[in-house]
Amino acid sequence: MATIKAAARLPQSKASASEVGRYKTFRAKLNVMKIRRRLFAFLFFASALAALAFTGNVHKPSADDHYLVLVGTYTNRTSSKGIYAFDFDSSTGTLTPKGLAAETPDPSWVVIHPNGKFAYAANESGKQSTITAFALDAQSAKLTQLNQLPSLGEDPCYLSFDKTGKFLFVANYSSGTAAVFPILSDGKLGEHTAVVKDAGTLGPNKKRQEAPHAHWIEPAGNNLFVWIADLGLDRILIYKFDAASGSIAFPDSPFVGRKSEGPYFISLPPGTGPRHVAEQGRFTYVLGELQSTVTAFYFDMHLKVNTEFQSVSTLPAGFTGRNDAAEIGVHPSGKWLFASNRGHDSIAVFAIDPASGKLRSAGDFPTGGKEPRHFAIDPTGRYLLAENQYSNSIVVFRIDPATGALTQVSRVDDIPSPVCLAFLVH
């Protein structure tokens, strides 16, 4: 290096042509070496950051990582007192108990209003069944009862909101009725605006399909319709919904000059026992409780046509024990469909073909307990939380974004008869 510096100080007239040539060649090589060293340092720093991010050392948990969770339970013949609150840390998959949120009988289904200020519970108590409205204090994780009304049927098992958030839909299982309640500005429930009773040909299962059994209700078609899954009729019933008045009516007849005498419906194979429904774009997936199946449909409400294109079992080949399918859900990415099995006590995972909507089995995973009546996917889409009713536990699984596989990361025990779970979304 000293020789090169000396050559650089020489006036060009006093440096030989060969010295100048050697100097230029070495200078060029030196510049290349400097560039390589800088590039190596940059790549080393970037890889170090990536490694830290992968191990989670860069991410610092914050309040935004935490979600309030409400868990509904059965109180009859259990030690439960009602609805329990938990903190869910989405950075670690940890569920931490926060105590009793509200004392209320048999809250078998709980929903949180989109505004985050109110919650509603279906009190599944036979002929004394009610729907209870609560004010929600997220800071204290407590619910304060606002009012309580009869459910207009027996054993309400599902609640949902219309797309405006102004009405609450109720499915009453034992009576086969569905009702609509307006949500007042203070969160209380007003007098019902509609009540309907399911009707049609009963399914062949004499024990479980002896009568209509409304098991699920949700808005559809941009809030223009209401869909009801009836386990007893093997049908998805479709009513017209008026979002201004909260009324439910039979849709207009597709036949000119003929008055419609009932709702449209999607028929399931006899004995299916439709329980819950999940949608992904133009595809509809119906969970059959009695036959442990997922039936896939393409449905066009405007053309009033539906096409069943696939039916798959939620159980592995060769399983012969008792099983009742319970819950179904599509991952926020639209890539995976999950279904729970009570008896086999597992979560079945299916890959969804984005073009055809067809399902492909991606495995089944034990829930770590008995009778997973319900599960929920956390708001980040990273975790699935399964409630094991008969083993009094909630188990948290990490969802592999590439394969849909479930890996247990945490669990909470000693939760009496957990049967539903709702997240308060920020």
N, C-alpha and C positions, 0 to 999 in steps of 0.2 A: 504494500500500500504506500510506503514511503517513496518508493521509486516513481510511482504514478503521480504523487503530489509534486514531486520535483519536476517531472516532465511537464506538468501543467503550468508550473511557474515560468518555464523557459519561454522566451519569446519564440514565436513560430519560426522566425528566421534562423534561430540558433538550434532548433530541434530537427533531427534527421527525419526523413520521410518515413523510415521504418519505425522510429519511436512514436511518431504521431499515429501511425496505423495501429501499432500495438495498443496505444492508449485508447483509441476509439473502440477497438474490439473489446478490451477489458471493461470499459465504461458501459458498453451495451450489456455485457454479461452481468455486471453489477446491478444494473437497473432491473433486469429480469429476476435476479435473486431477491431484490427488495420487494418486487411485486408478488413473488411467490410467498415470501415471509408474511406479507400483509394479508394475502388471501388465506394462508394457513391459520393465521391468528383469528381472522373473521370466522372461518368455518369452525374452529375450536370453540369460540365464544358462542356461536349459534347452536352448536350441538350441546354445549353445556346447558344453555337455556332450555333447549328441548328436553333434555334429560330431567331437569328440575321440574318442568311442567308435567312431564309424564308421571313423575313420582308424587306430584301434588304439592311440592315444596314452594312453588311460586304462588299458587292460589291460597289466599287467606280467607277462611270462612267469615262471612258477614251476615248481617240481618237478612239480606236478600236470599241467603241460602236456606233460611228457615221458613217452614210453613206450619200453620195451625191445622191440626187434623181433628175431626170429630168422628167418633166411633159409636154407632148404634148397637144395641144389644137386646137380647131377650131377658126380661126381668122375672117372668113367671117360672117358678121352681128353680131359680138360680140365685146367686148372691148379688146379682147386678142391681143397681138402682136407677139406671137410665143411660144417658149419653155421657161419654168420657172424652176428655181432651188430651191431645198429645202434641209435642213439638217434633217436627220431622226436619232433620238436618240433611239437605240434599247433597252436601259436599262429602258426607261420610255414610249416608244411608242409615243413620241412627234415629230411632223413634224413642222419645222420652216422655213418660207419663206426666201429665199436669193436673190430674185429679178429675173429680166428677164435675162435668159442665152443667148438667141439669138433671134433676130427678124427675123421671116421667116413665109411665108404664110401657113396656115392650116397644121401644122405638126401633122397629125393624128396618126402617129406611129413613135416612136423614139426608137432606140437601141444603146447600148454602146458596143463598140468593146471589146473583151475579154482582150486586152492589156491595157484597161483603158485610152488610149490616144486619141481615136477618137469616134465620135458619128455620127449617120446617121438618117435622117428624111425623111419620105414619105410626100411630099407636095401634099395633095389631092385637086387638083384644076382643075378637068375636063380635057379638052383637053390640058391645060397648065400644067399638072401635072409634077412634077420633083422629083428627089432624091437629097438631099443635104448632102455633107460630111462636118464635122466640126472637128477642133482640140479642144480637151477638156482640160481645165485647172481646175483641181479639187480644187486647192487652192482658186482661185477667183470665182469658180462656173460660169465660162463664156465659151461660145463656139465661136470659130472663124471660119467663113466659109472658106473651102478649095476649093471646086468647086461644081458645080451643073449640073446635066445632066437630059435630058428628061427621064421619067420613062418607055417609050416605051409602053404606054397604058394610060388609063383614070382612075383616082381616085385610086392611090396606097393606100392600106389599111393595108399591113402587110410586115414587113421586118425581115429577119433572116440571120445568117451566116452559111456557111458550117463549118464542124467540124475542118478544118484547119485554119479558120479565114482569108482565102485568097479571099473569094468570098462573095458577098452580094446577097441574093435572094429577089425578089420583086414580090408581087401579086397585079395585077391591077384589081380592082373590076369591074368597068363599062365595060371595054373592054374585060374582060375574058382572059387576057394575063398574062404571067409570064416571068420575065427576070432575067439574071445573070450578075452582074458587078464585075470585078476584083477589089480588094482593093490594091492599089499601096503602096510602102514602106513608102511614106509620108502621107498616109491616104486618098489621093484623090481617086476618082473612075475612073477607066479606061473605055475604050469603051467596050460595052457589049460583052459577049462571047456566049450568047444564048438568044433567045426569042421564046416562044411557045404560041399558042392560044388554049384554051380549046375547045373541041368539043365533041358532044354526044347528046343523047336524052334529051330534056328539061323536067323539072319537071312539075307537073300539076298546080302549082300556077301561073296563067297568069300574075298577077301583078308583082311578084317578081322573077319569073323564066322564063321571056320572052327571056333570052339570057344567055350564060355562064357568071358566075361571080366568078372569082378567089378570094377567101377570106382569104386564109392562105397558107403558103408555108414553109416547113422545110426539112432539110436533114434527111435521114433514112438509116437503114441498114449499119451502120459503114461508112457513107458518100458515099455509092455506089449508092444511089437512092435519088430522090427528090419527096416529096409528096405534092400535091396541093389539098386543099379542095375547091370544086366548088359548090357554093350555088345554081346556076341555073340548074346544071345537076344532083344533088343528088348523087354525086360521089366524092370519093377520088382518084385522078389520080396519077399514079405512073410512073415516068420516070427514066431512067438510067442517072446517073451523073458521069462525068469524072472530078475528082478533079485536074488532071494535066492541063487540057485545059479549064475547066469551061463550057464544053458543056453539053447539055441535049439532050437525044435521046430516041427513043422508046426502051424498053427492048427487049432482044432476045425473040423470040417466044418460048413458051413452047412446040410447036408442031414441030417435026423434019421435016426439009425440007420446012417449011412455014415461010415466012418473016412476022414479026410483022407489023401491019398496024396502030398501035396506042399504047398508054400507057396501062398498066394494070390498073384496077380500082377496088375499093371496092364500091359496090352499096348500097345506103341507101334506106329505104322505101320511096316511092313517096311522095313528098311534105315536106321532112325533112328539106331541106335547110341547108346542112352542113356549118358551119361557122368556127369553130376552132377545133383543135384536141389536146388531151393530151395523153401521154404514161406513162405506169407504168410497167416496165419489159416487159413481152411478151404480155401485154394487151394494147389495143388501145381504147380510148374513144372519140367519135365524138359528138360534141355539135350541135344539130339541132336548128338553129335560128327560123325557121318558125313554127315548132311544139313544141318547148320548150322541147326537149328530149335530153337524153344522150344515145347513142347507143354504146354498148360494143362489141369489136371484139377480137378474137384471130387471129393473122396474122403471117404466116410463109412465108417470102419472098423467101426462097430457094425452098420450096415445091410449092410455088405459090398457096397457098390455104388460104382462110380466112373464119372464122366462126363467125357469129353473135350469141351471146349467151344471150344478154339481152338488153332491151330498157326500160328506166325509164323516168318519167316526172320530170322536174325541178320545177314544181308547186305543191302546196298543193292540196289535193282532194277538189273538190267543187269550185275552182277558175274558173271564167268564163269570166274575163275581157281580154282586149288586152294585149299581152305579146310577146316580142322578146328576146329570150335568147341571151347572148352577149359574155361572156368569160367563159373559163374552165381552171382549173389548178389542179394539184396533189400536195399535201403537200410533202415536202422533205422526210418525214418519210415513205411515201408510204401508209399511213393509211387512208388518207382522200382525197376526191375529192370535189372541189368547183365549182359552176356554178352560173353566175349572171343572174338575170331576170330584163328586162326593161318593166315596166308596173306593175308587182307585186312589183318591186323595192326591191329585196331581193337577198341574197346569199343562194343558196341551198347547203346543206352539205350532203355528202354520205360517209359511211364507206366502205372501200374496203376490201373484203375478200382476204387475201394474197394467198390462194391456188387456188381459182376458178376465182378470179378477179371480182366476182359479187358485185354489189352495194346495199347498204341498206341505206335508208333514215335516216339521223341523225338530221333532222330539217331544217328549213329555218329561216333566220334572216334578218330583215329590214336593209337597208343600210343607213338609216337616210337622204335620199335625193331621187331625181328623176333621173331615167335613168342611172343606173350603167353600163356604156358601157364597162368598163374594171376594173380589180383589179389585184393586184400583192401581192405576199407573200414576206416578207422581207428576207434578207439572213440568219437570225438566225432561221427562221421558227416559230417565236413566234407571228408574227402579219400578218394580212391581211389588205391591204389598198385599199379601194373602191373609185373610182372616179365617182361622180354623175354629169353627163354632164349637165342636165337641172337645177340643183340647185346650180351649181358652187361651189362644195365642195368636199373635200377628207376626208373620215372618216376612222380612224384607229381602228381596232378591234384586241383584244387579242384572240389567238386561244387556246382553252383548249386542251392540248395534250392527255387527256384521252377520251374526248368525241367529239372533233372537234367543239364544240360550240363556237360562236363568242360573245364577249362582247366589247362594245364600250369603248375605253379608251381616245380618243382625236379626234379632228376634226379641219380642217382649212376651212374657208369660203372665199368668194370673189375671187375664182380662176375662171376666165372666161372659161367656157366650157372645163373642163379637160376630156381627152378621152384616155390617155395612160400614163404609168408610168414605168420608168426604174431605177434600182439601179446600182450605181457604186460599184462593189464588190472589197473589199480590195485585 
